[in-house]
Amino acid sequence: MENQIRHLRKNKKLSQDDLAQLCKVTRQTINAIENNKYDPTLSLSFEVAKHLETTVDELFMNKIKSY
């Protein structure tokens, strides 16, 4: 699963720390999510989407392999 959090966060000129504070998590949590090392809970996904003014569907895009 690929996510668009870094791209959307930078477009809104937010640092990882800014987004973390808005979502009430640590900067390390945002970093881990952006680097696909941590799958956020559904509630955290909705919180991130809210602050990035998007949907959860837009945040997480399933990368489809072509054969």
PDB file of N, CA, C and O in Angstrom:
ATOM      1  N   MET A   1       0.857  -1.171   0.000  1.00  0.00           N
ATOM      2  CA  MET A   1       0.000   0.000   0.000  1.00  0.00           C
ATOM      3  C   MET A   1       0.905   1.238   0.000  1.00  0.00           C
ATOM      4  O   MET A   1       1.801   1.372   0.834  1.00  0.00           O
ATOM      5  N   GLU A   2       0.660   2.093  -0.910  1.00  0.00           N
ATOM      6  CA  GLU A   2       1.432   3.333  -1.031  1.00  0.00           C
ATOM      7  C   GLU A   2       0.593   4.478  -0.470  1.00  0.00           C
ATOM      8  O   GLU A   2      -0.624   4.510  -0.654  1.00  0.00           O
ATOM      9  N   ASN A   3       1.249   5.422   0.217  1.00  0.00           N
ATOM     10  CA  ASN A   3       0.462   6.539   0.738  1.00  0.00           C
ATOM     11  C   ASN A   3       0.956   7.871   0.186  1.00  0.00           C
ATOM     12  O   ASN A   3       2.098   8.005  -0.253  1.00  0.00           O
ATOM     13  N   GLN A   4       0.067   8.836   0.222  1.00  0.00           N
ATOM     14  CA  GLN A   4       0.320  10.165  -0.332  1.00  0.00           C
ATOM     15  C   GLN A   4       0.532  11.221   0.751  1.00  0.00           C
ATOM     16  O   GLN A   4       0.504  12.418   0.469  1.00  0.00           O
ATOM     17  N   ILE A   5       0.742  10.781   1.979  1.00  0.00           N
ATOM     18  CA  ILE A   5       0.794  11.717   3.098  1.00  0.00           C
ATOM     19  C   ILE A   5       1.907  12.738   2.945  1.00  0.00           C
ATOM     20  O   ILE A   5       1.667  13.933   3.119  1.00  0.00           O
ATOM     21  N   ARG A   6       3.112  12.303   2.626  1.00  0.00           N
ATOM     22  CA  ARG A   6       4.242  13.238   2.495  1.00  0.00           C
ATOM     23  C   ARG A   6       3.934  14.311   1.443  1.00  0.00           C
ATOM     24  O   ARG A   6       4.135  15.504   1.672  1.00  0.00           O
ATOM     25  N   HIS A   7       3.450  13.866   0.306  1.00  0.00           N
ATOM     26  CA  HIS A   7       3.131  14.788  -0.794  1.00  0.00           C
ATOM     27  C   HIS A   7       2.059  15.808  -0.370  1.00  0.00           C
ATOM     28  O   HIS A   7       2.221  17.010  -0.578  1.00  0.00           O
ATOM     29  N   LEU A   8       0.977  15.318   0.219  1.00  0.00           N
ATOM     30  CA  LEU A   8      -0.109  16.205   0.626  1.00  0.00           C
ATOM     31  C   LEU A   8       0.322  17.127   1.767  1.00  0.00           C
ATOM     32  O   LEU A   8      -0.059  18.297   1.803  1.00  0.00           O
ATOM     33  N   ARG A   9       1.117  16.596   2.695  1.00  0.00           N
ATOM     34  CA  ARG A   9       1.599  17.402   3.820  1.00  0.00           C
ATOM     35  C   ARG A   9       2.483  18.543   3.328  1.00  0.00           C
ATOM     36  O   ARG A   9       2.349  19.680   3.780  1.00  0.00           O
ATOM     37  N   LYS A  10       3.385  18.234   2.402  1.00  0.00           N
ATOM     38  CA  LYS A  10       4.280  19.273   1.877  1.00  0.00           C
ATOM     39  C   LYS A  10       3.504  20.317   1.071  1.00  0.00           C
ATOM     40  O   LYS A  10       3.834  21.502   1.115  1.00  0.00           O
ATOM     41  N   ASN A  11       2.478  19.887   0.340  1.00  0.00           N
ATOM     42  CA  ASN A  11       1.654  20.843  -0.408  1.00  0.00           C
ATOM     43  C   ASN A  11       0.962  21.829   0.516  1.00  0.00           C
ATOM     44  O   ASN A  11       0.712  22.973   0.136  1.00  0.00           O
ATOM     45  N   LYS A  12       0.649  21.388   1.734  1.00  0.00           N
ATOM     46  CA  LYS A  12       0.009  22.273   2.709  1.00  0.00           C
ATOM     47  C   LYS A  12       1.035  23.009   3.564  1.00  0.00           C
ATOM     48  O   LYS A  12       0.684  23.729   4.499  1.00  0.00           O
ATOM     49  N   LYS A  13       2.329  22.812   3.223  1.00  0.00           N
ATOM     50  CA  LYS A  13       3.433  23.460   3.932  1.00  0.00           C
ATOM     51  C   LYS A  13       3.429  23.138   5.429  1.00  0.00           C
ATOM     52  O   LYS A  13       3.650  24.005   6.274  1.00  0.00           O
ATOM     53  N   LEU A  14       3.169  21.863   5.724  1.00  0.00           N
ATOM     54  CA  LEU A  14       3.204  21.380   7.098  1.00  0.00           C
ATOM     55  C   LEU A  14       4.439  20.508   7.287  1.00  0.00           C
ATOM     56  O   LEU A  14       4.791  19.722   6.408  1.00  0.00           O
ATOM     57  N   SER A  15       5.091  20.647   8.429  1.00  0.00           N
ATOM     58  CA  SER A  15       6.180  19.742   8.762  1.00  0.00           C
ATOM     59  C   SER A  15       5.583  18.467   9.353  1.00  0.00           C
ATOM     60  O   SER A  15       4.394  18.419   9.670  1.00  0.00           O
ATOM     61  N   GLN A  16       6.409  17.445   9.496  1.00  0.00           N
ATOM     62  CA  GLN A  16       5.930  16.235  10.154  1.00  0.00           C
ATOM     63  C   GLN A  16       5.479  16.564  11.578  1.00  0.00           C
ATOM     64  O   GLN A  16       4.473  16.040  12.055  1.00  0.00           O
ATOM     65  N   ASP A  17       6.227  17.428  12.242  1.00  0.00           N
ATOM     66  CA  ASP A  17       5.881  17.816  13.602  1.00  0.00           C
ATOM     67  C   ASP A  17       4.544  18.560  13.649  1.00  0.00           C
ATOM     68  O   ASP A  17       3.736  18.331  14.549  1.00  0.00           O
ATOM     69  N   ASP A  18       4.314  19.448  12.679  1.00  0.00           N
ATOM     70  CA  ASP A  18       3.036  20.171  12.616  1.00  0.00           C
ATOM     71  C   ASP A  18       1.870  19.188  12.515  1.00  0.00           C
ATOM     72  O   ASP A  18       0.898  19.282  13.265  1.00  0.00           O
ATOM     73  N   LEU A  19       1.980  18.253  11.584  1.00  0.00           N
ATOM     74  CA  LEU A  19       0.908  17.279  11.378  1.00  0.00           C
ATOM     75  C   LEU A  19       0.749  16.394  12.610  1.00  0.00           C
ATOM     76  O   LEU A  19      -0.371  16.079  13.010  1.00  0.00           O
ATOM     77  N   ALA A  20       1.848  16.001  13.199  1.00  0.00           N
ATOM     78  CA  ALA A  20       1.802  15.168  14.400  1.00  0.00           C
ATOM     79  C   ALA A  20       1.054  15.877  15.526  1.00  0.00           C
ATOM     80  O   ALA A  20       0.221  15.271  16.199  1.00  0.00           O
ATOM     81  N   GLN A  21       1.347  17.143  15.727  1.00  0.00           N
ATOM     82  CA  GLN A  21       0.669  17.902  16.783  1.00  0.00           C
ATOM     83  C   GLN A  21      -0.830  18.005  16.509  1.00  0.00           C
ATOM     84  O   GLN A  21      -1.640  17.865  17.426  1.00  0.00           O
ATOM     85  N   LEU A  22      -1.200  18.246  15.261  1.00  0.00           N
ATOM     86  CA  LEU A  22      -2.619  18.322  14.907  1.00  0.00           C
ATOM     87  C   LEU A  22      -3.343  17.000  15.169  1.00  0.00           C
ATOM     88  O   LEU A  22      -4.506  16.979  15.571  1.00  0.00           O
ATOM     89  N   CYS A  23      -2.627  15.901  14.932  1.00  0.00           N
ATOM     90  CA  CYS A  23      -3.224  14.563  15.083  1.00  0.00           C
ATOM     91  C   CYS A  23      -2.995  13.967  16.464  1.00  0.00           C
ATOM     92  O   CYS A  23      -3.469  12.870  16.761  1.00  0.00           O
ATOM     93  N   LYS A  24      -2.268  14.691  17.305  1.00  0.00           N
ATOM     94  CA  LYS A  24      -1.979  14.237  18.672  1.00  0.00           C
ATOM     95  C   LYS A  24      -1.213  12.919  18.707  1.00  0.00           C
ATOM     96  O   LYS A  24      -1.531  12.014  19.477  1.00  0.00           O
ATOM     97  N   VAL A  25      -0.187  12.836  17.844  1.00  0.00           N
ATOM     98  CA  VAL A  25       0.747  11.711  17.832  1.00  0.00           C
ATOM     99  C   VAL A  25       2.161  12.283  17.780  1.00  0.00           C
ATOM    100  O   VAL A  25       2.335  13.501  17.731  1.00  0.00           O
ATOM    101  N   THR A  26       3.158  11.423  17.791  1.00  0.00           N
ATOM    102  CA  THR A  26       4.536  11.903  17.720  1.00  0.00           C
ATOM    103  C   THR A  26       4.961  12.117  16.265  1.00  0.00           C
ATOM    104  O   THR A  26       4.360  11.575  15.338  1.00  0.00           O
ATOM    105  N   ARG A  27       5.997  12.910  16.092  1.00  0.00           N
ATOM    106  CA  ARG A  27       6.565  13.116  14.764  1.00  0.00           C
ATOM    107  C   ARG A  27       7.055  11.787  14.207  1.00  0.00           C
ATOM    108  O   ARG A  27       6.956  11.539  13.006  1.00  0.00           O
ATOM    109  N   GLN A  28       7.585  10.932  15.081  1.00  0.00           N
ATOM    110  CA  GLN A  28       8.084   9.626  14.652  1.00  0.00           C
ATOM    111  C   GLN A  28       6.964   8.768  14.067  1.00  0.00           C
ATOM    112  O   GLN A  28       7.195   7.983  13.147  1.00  0.00           O
ATOM    113  N   THR A  29       5.755   8.918  14.601  1.00  0.00           N
ATOM    114  CA  THR A  29       4.619   8.171  14.063  1.00  0.00           C
ATOM    115  C   THR A  29       4.312   8.617  12.641  1.00  0.00           C
ATOM    116  O   THR A  29       4.092   7.782  11.763  1.00  0.00           O
ATOM    117  N   ILE A  30       4.295   9.924  12.407  1.00  0.00           N
ATOM    118  CA  ILE A  30       4.044  10.442  11.060  1.00  0.00           C
ATOM    119  C   ILE A  30       5.142   9.973  10.113  1.00  0.00           C
ATOM    120  O   ILE A  30       4.864   9.564   8.985  1.00  0.00           O
ATOM    121  N   ASN A  31       6.382  10.033  10.569  1.00  0.00           N
ATOM    122  CA  ASN A  31       7.512   9.582   9.757  1.00  0.00           C
ATOM    123  C   ASN A  31       7.365   8.106   9.396  1.00  0.00           C
ATOM    124  O   ASN A  31       7.576   7.726   8.244  1.00  0.00           O
ATOM    125  N   ALA A  32       7.010   7.281  10.362  1.00  0.00           N
ATOM    126  CA  ALA A  32       6.862   5.844  10.113  1.00  0.00           C
ATOM    127  C   ALA A  32       5.728   5.563   9.127  1.00  0.00           C
ATOM    128  O   ALA A  32       5.846   4.682   8.275  1.00  0.00           O
ATOM    129  N   ILE A  33       4.631   6.311   9.244  1.00  0.00           N
ATOM    130  CA  ILE A  33       3.515   6.133   8.302  1.00  0.00           C
ATOM    131  C   ILE A  33       3.954   6.529   6.897  1.00  0.00           C
ATOM    132  O   ILE A  33       3.698   5.801   5.938  1.00  0.00           O
ATOM    133  N   GLU A  34       4.614   7.678   6.769  1.00  0.00           N
ATOM    134  CA  GLU A  34       5.054   8.143   5.452  1.00  0.00           C
ATOM    135  C   GLU A  34       6.020   7.164   4.797  1.00  0.00           C
ATOM    136  O   GLU A  34       6.042   7.037   3.572  1.00  0.00           O
ATOM    137  N   ASN A  35       6.820   6.471   5.607  1.00  0.00           N
ATOM    138  CA  ASN A  35       7.812   5.530   5.085  1.00  0.00           C
ATOM    139  C   ASN A  35       7.313   4.091   5.055  1.00  0.00           C
ATOM    140  O   ASN A  35       8.097   3.154   4.907  1.00  0.00           O
ATOM    141  N   ASN A  36       6.001   3.927   5.199  1.00  0.00           N
ATOM    142  CA  ASN A  36       5.360   2.608   5.133  1.00  0.00           C
ATOM    143  C   ASN A  36       5.924   1.613   6.137  1.00  0.00           C
ATOM    144  O   ASN A  36       5.994   0.416   5.861  1.00  0.00           O
ATOM    145  N   LYS A  37       6.324   2.110   7.299  1.00  0.00           N
ATOM    146  CA  LYS A  37       6.830   1.238   8.360  1.00  0.00           C
ATOM    147  C   LYS A  37       5.783   1.030   9.446  1.00  0.00           C
ATOM    148  O   LYS A  37       5.992   0.242  10.368  1.00  0.00           O
ATOM    149  N   TYR A  38       4.665   1.730   9.343  1.00  0.00           N
ATOM    150  CA  TYR A  38       3.604   1.636  10.339  1.00  0.00           C
ATOM    151  C   TYR A  38       2.270   1.872   9.654  1.00  0.00           C
ATOM    152  O   TYR A  38       2.095   2.850   8.927  1.00  0.00           O
ATOM    153  N   ASP A  39       1.336   0.969   9.894  1.00  0.00           N
ATOM    154  CA  ASP A  39      -0.023   1.136   9.366  1.00  0.00           C
ATOM    155  C   ASP A  39      -0.859   1.802  10.443  1.00  0.00           C
ATOM    156  O   ASP A  39      -1.061   1.228  11.513  1.00  0.00           O
ATOM    157  N   PRO A  40      -1.347   3.004  10.176  1.00  0.00           N
ATOM    158  CA  PRO A  40      -2.121   3.716  11.201  1.00  0.00           C
ATOM    159  C   PRO A  40      -3.482   3.066  11.432  1.00  0.00           C
ATOM    160  O   PRO A  40      -4.012   2.364  10.571  1.00  0.00           O
ATOM    161  N   THR A  41      -4.022   3.315  12.601  1.00  0.00           N
ATOM    162  CA  THR A  41      -5.379   2.858  12.890  1.00  0.00           C
ATOM    163  C   THR A  41      -6.340   3.602  11.968  1.00  0.00           C
ATOM    164  O   THR A  41      -5.985   4.612  11.360  1.00  0.00           O
ATOM    165  N   LEU A  42      -7.534   3.095  11.879  1.00  0.00           N
ATOM    166  CA  LEU A  42      -8.542   3.755  11.057  1.00  0.00           C
ATOM    167  C   LEU A  42      -8.838   5.153  11.588  1.00  0.00           C
ATOM    168  O   LEU A  42      -8.977   6.098  10.811  1.00  0.00           O
ATOM    169  N   SER A  43      -8.934   5.288  12.915  1.00  0.00           N
ATOM    170  CA  SER A  43      -9.230   6.605  13.484  1.00  0.00           C
ATOM    171  C   SER A  43      -8.098   7.595  13.212  1.00  0.00           C
ATOM    172  O   SER A  43      -8.364   8.766  12.940  1.00  0.00           O
ATOM    173  N   LEU A  44      -6.842   7.151  13.279  1.00  0.00           N
ATOM    174  CA  LEU A  44      -5.725   8.044  12.963  1.00  0.00           C
ATOM    175  C   LEU A  44      -5.722   8.388  11.473  1.00  0.00           C
ATOM    176  O   LEU A  44      -5.400   9.516  11.098  1.00  0.00           O
ATOM    177  N   SER A  45      -6.075   7.436  10.638  1.00  0.00           N
ATOM    178  CA  SER A  45      -6.151   7.706   9.196  1.00  0.00           C
ATOM    179  C   SER A  45      -7.173   8.797   8.897  1.00  0.00           C
ATOM    180  O   SER A  45      -6.923   9.683   8.081  1.00  0.00           O
ATOM    181  N   PHE A  46      -8.327   8.729   9.561  1.00  0.00           N
ATOM    182  CA  PHE A  46      -9.344   9.768   9.368  1.00  0.00           C
ATOM    183  C   PHE A  46      -8.859  11.113   9.903  1.00  0.00           C
ATOM    184  O   PHE A  46      -9.151  12.154   9.315  1.00  0.00           O
ATOM    185  N   GLU A  47      -8.130  11.099  11.000  1.00  0.00           N
ATOM    186  CA  GLU A  47      -7.602  12.334  11.579  1.00  0.00           C
ATOM    187  C   GLU A  47      -6.588  12.981  10.627  1.00  0.00           C
ATOM    188  O   GLU A  47      -6.638  14.190  10.400  1.00  0.00           O
ATOM    189  N   VAL A  48      -5.688  12.197  10.082  1.00  0.00           N
ATOM    190  CA  VAL A  48      -4.702  12.702   9.123  1.00  0.00           C
ATOM    191  C   VAL A  48      -5.416  13.261   7.897  1.00  0.00           C
ATOM    192  O   VAL A  48      -5.102  14.360   7.438  1.00  0.00           O
ATOM    193  N   ALA A  49      -6.371  12.508   7.371  1.00  0.00           N
ATOM    194  CA  ALA A  49      -7.113  12.955   6.188  1.00  0.00           C
ATOM    195  C   ALA A  49      -7.817  14.279   6.455  1.00  0.00           C
ATOM    196  O   ALA A  49      -7.821  15.165   5.600  1.00  0.00           O
ATOM    197  N   LYS A  50      -8.405  14.417   7.625  1.00  0.00           N
ATOM    198  CA  LYS A  50      -9.105  15.657   7.971  1.00  0.00           C
ATOM    199  C   LYS A  50      -8.148  16.844   7.917  1.00  0.00           C
ATOM    200  O   LYS A  50      -8.479  17.880   7.340  1.00  0.00           O
ATOM    201  N   HIS A  51      -6.973  16.701   8.509  1.00  0.00           N
ATOM    202  CA  HIS A  51      -6.033  17.817   8.565  1.00  0.00           C
ATOM    203  C   HIS A  51      -5.354  18.090   7.223  1.00  0.00           C
ATOM    204  O   HIS A  51      -4.865  19.194   6.984  1.00  0.00           O
ATOM    205  N   LEU A  52      -5.327  17.096   6.362  1.00  0.00           N
ATOM    206  CA  LEU A  52      -4.769  17.297   5.020  1.00  0.00           C
ATOM    207  C   LEU A  52      -5.864  17.615   4.007  1.00  0.00           C
ATOM    208  O   LEU A  52      -5.604  17.739   2.810  1.00  0.00           O
ATOM    209  N   GLU A  53      -7.095  17.744   4.506  1.00  0.00           N
ATOM    210  CA  GLU A  53      -8.257  18.099   3.686  1.00  0.00           C
ATOM    211  C   GLU A  53      -8.427  17.173   2.485  1.00  0.00           C
ATOM    212  O   GLU A  53      -8.522  17.610   1.338  1.00  0.00           O
ATOM    213  N   THR A  54      -8.462  15.880   2.795  1.00  0.00           N
ATOM    214  CA  THR A  54      -8.644  14.873   1.766  1.00  0.00           C
ATOM    215  C   THR A  54      -9.432  13.712   2.357  1.00  0.00           C
ATOM    216  O   THR A  54      -9.953  13.813   3.467  1.00  0.00           O
ATOM    217  N   THR A  55      -9.517  12.634   1.631  1.00  0.00           N
ATOM    218  CA  THR A  55     -10.198  11.439   2.121  1.00  0.00           C
ATOM    219  C   THR A  55      -9.175  10.354   2.434  1.00  0.00           C
ATOM    220  O   THR A  55      -8.033  10.414   1.980  1.00  0.00           O
ATOM    221  N   VAL A  56      -9.592   9.373   3.203  1.00  0.00           N
ATOM    222  CA  VAL A  56      -8.713   8.245   3.505  1.00  0.00           C
ATOM    223  C   VAL A  56      -8.371   7.507   2.209  1.00  0.00           C
ATOM    224  O   VAL A  56      -7.245   7.042   2.035  1.00  0.00           O
ATOM    225  N   ASP A  57      -9.338   7.401   1.305  1.00  0.00           N
ATOM    226  CA  ASP A  57      -9.081   6.753   0.010  1.00  0.00           C
ATOM    227  C   ASP A  57      -7.949   7.436  -0.741  1.00  0.00           C
ATOM    228  O   ASP A  57      -7.113   6.772  -1.354  1.00  0.00           O
ATOM    229  N   GLU A  58      -7.923   8.766  -0.693  1.00  0.00           N
ATOM    230  CA  GLU A  58      -6.871   9.512  -1.389  1.00  0.00           C
ATOM    231  C   GLU A  58      -5.526   9.381  -0.688  1.00  0.00           C
ATOM    232  O   GLU A  58      -4.480   9.432  -1.335  1.00  0.00           O
ATOM    233  N   LEU A  59      -5.545   9.213   0.625  1.00  0.00           N
ATOM    234  CA  LEU A  59      -4.287   9.076   1.373  1.00  0.00           C
ATOM    235  C   LEU A  59      -3.562   7.790   1.034  1.00  0.00           C
ATOM    236  O   LEU A  59      -2.344   7.778   0.853  1.00  0.00           O
ATOM    237  N   PHE A  60      -4.319   6.710   0.950  1.00  0.00           N
ATOM    238  CA  PHE A  60      -3.730   5.391   0.774  1.00  0.00           C
ATOM    239  C   PHE A  60      -4.173   4.800  -0.547  1.00  0.00           C
ATOM    240  O   PHE A  60      -5.339   4.451  -0.731  1.00  0.00           O
ATOM    241  N   MET A  61      -3.233   4.694  -1.455  1.00  0.00           N
ATOM    242  CA  MET A  61      -3.546   4.199  -2.789  1.00  0.00           C
ATOM    243  C   MET A  61      -2.913   2.825  -2.935  1.00  0.00           C
ATOM    244  O   MET A  61      -1.709   2.659  -2.738  1.00  0.00           O
ATOM    245  N   ASN A  62      -3.731   1.847  -3.280  1.00  0.00           N
ATOM    246  CA  ASN A  62      -3.240   0.500  -3.473  1.00  0.00           C
ATOM    247  C   ASN A  62      -2.516   0.418  -4.813  1.00  0.00           C
ATOM    248  O   ASN A  62      -3.123   0.603  -5.867  1.00  0.00           O
ATOM    249  N   LYS A  63      -1.237   0.142  -4.764  1.00  0.00           N
ATOM    250  CA  LYS A  63      -0.444   0.079  -5.990  1.00  0.00           C
ATOM    251  C   LYS A  63      -0.689  -1.263  -6.673  1.00  0.00           C
ATOM    252  O   LYS A  63      -0.373  -2.315  -6.117  1.00  0.00           O
ATOM    253  N   ILE A  64      -1.246  -1.225  -7.862  1.00  0.00           N
ATOM    254  CA  ILE A  64      -1.599  -2.439  -8.584  1.00  0.00           C
ATOM    255  C   ILE A  64      -0.452  -2.809  -9.513  1.00  0.00           C
ATOM    256  O   ILE A  64       0.021  -1.996 -10.307  1.00  0.00           O
ATOM    257  N   LYS A  65      -0.020  -4.058  -9.391  1.00  0.00           N
ATOM    258  CA  LYS A  65       1.054  -4.548 -10.257  1.00  0.00           C
ATOM    259  C   LYS A  65       0.457  -4.997 -11.588  1.00  0.00           C
ATOM    260  O   LYS A  65      -0.599  -5.628 -11.629  1.00  0.00           O
ATOM    261  N   SER A  66       1.144  -4.663 -12.661  1.00  0.00           N
ATOM    262  CA  SER A  66       0.694  -5.149 -13.973  1.00  0.00           C
ATOM    263  C   SER A  66       1.627  -6.286 -14.375  1.00  0.00           C
ATOM    264  O   SER A  66       2.845  -6.204 -14.216  1.00  0.00           O
ATOM    265  N   TYR A  67       1.035  -7.324 -14.888  1.00  0.00           N
ATOM    266  CA  TYR A  67       1.802  -8.521 -15.262  1.00  0.00           C
ATOM    267  C   TYR A  67       1.930  -8.627 -16.749  1.00  0.00           C
ATOM    268  O   TYR A  67       2.542  -9.570 -17.250  1.00  0.00           O
TER     269      TYR A  67
END
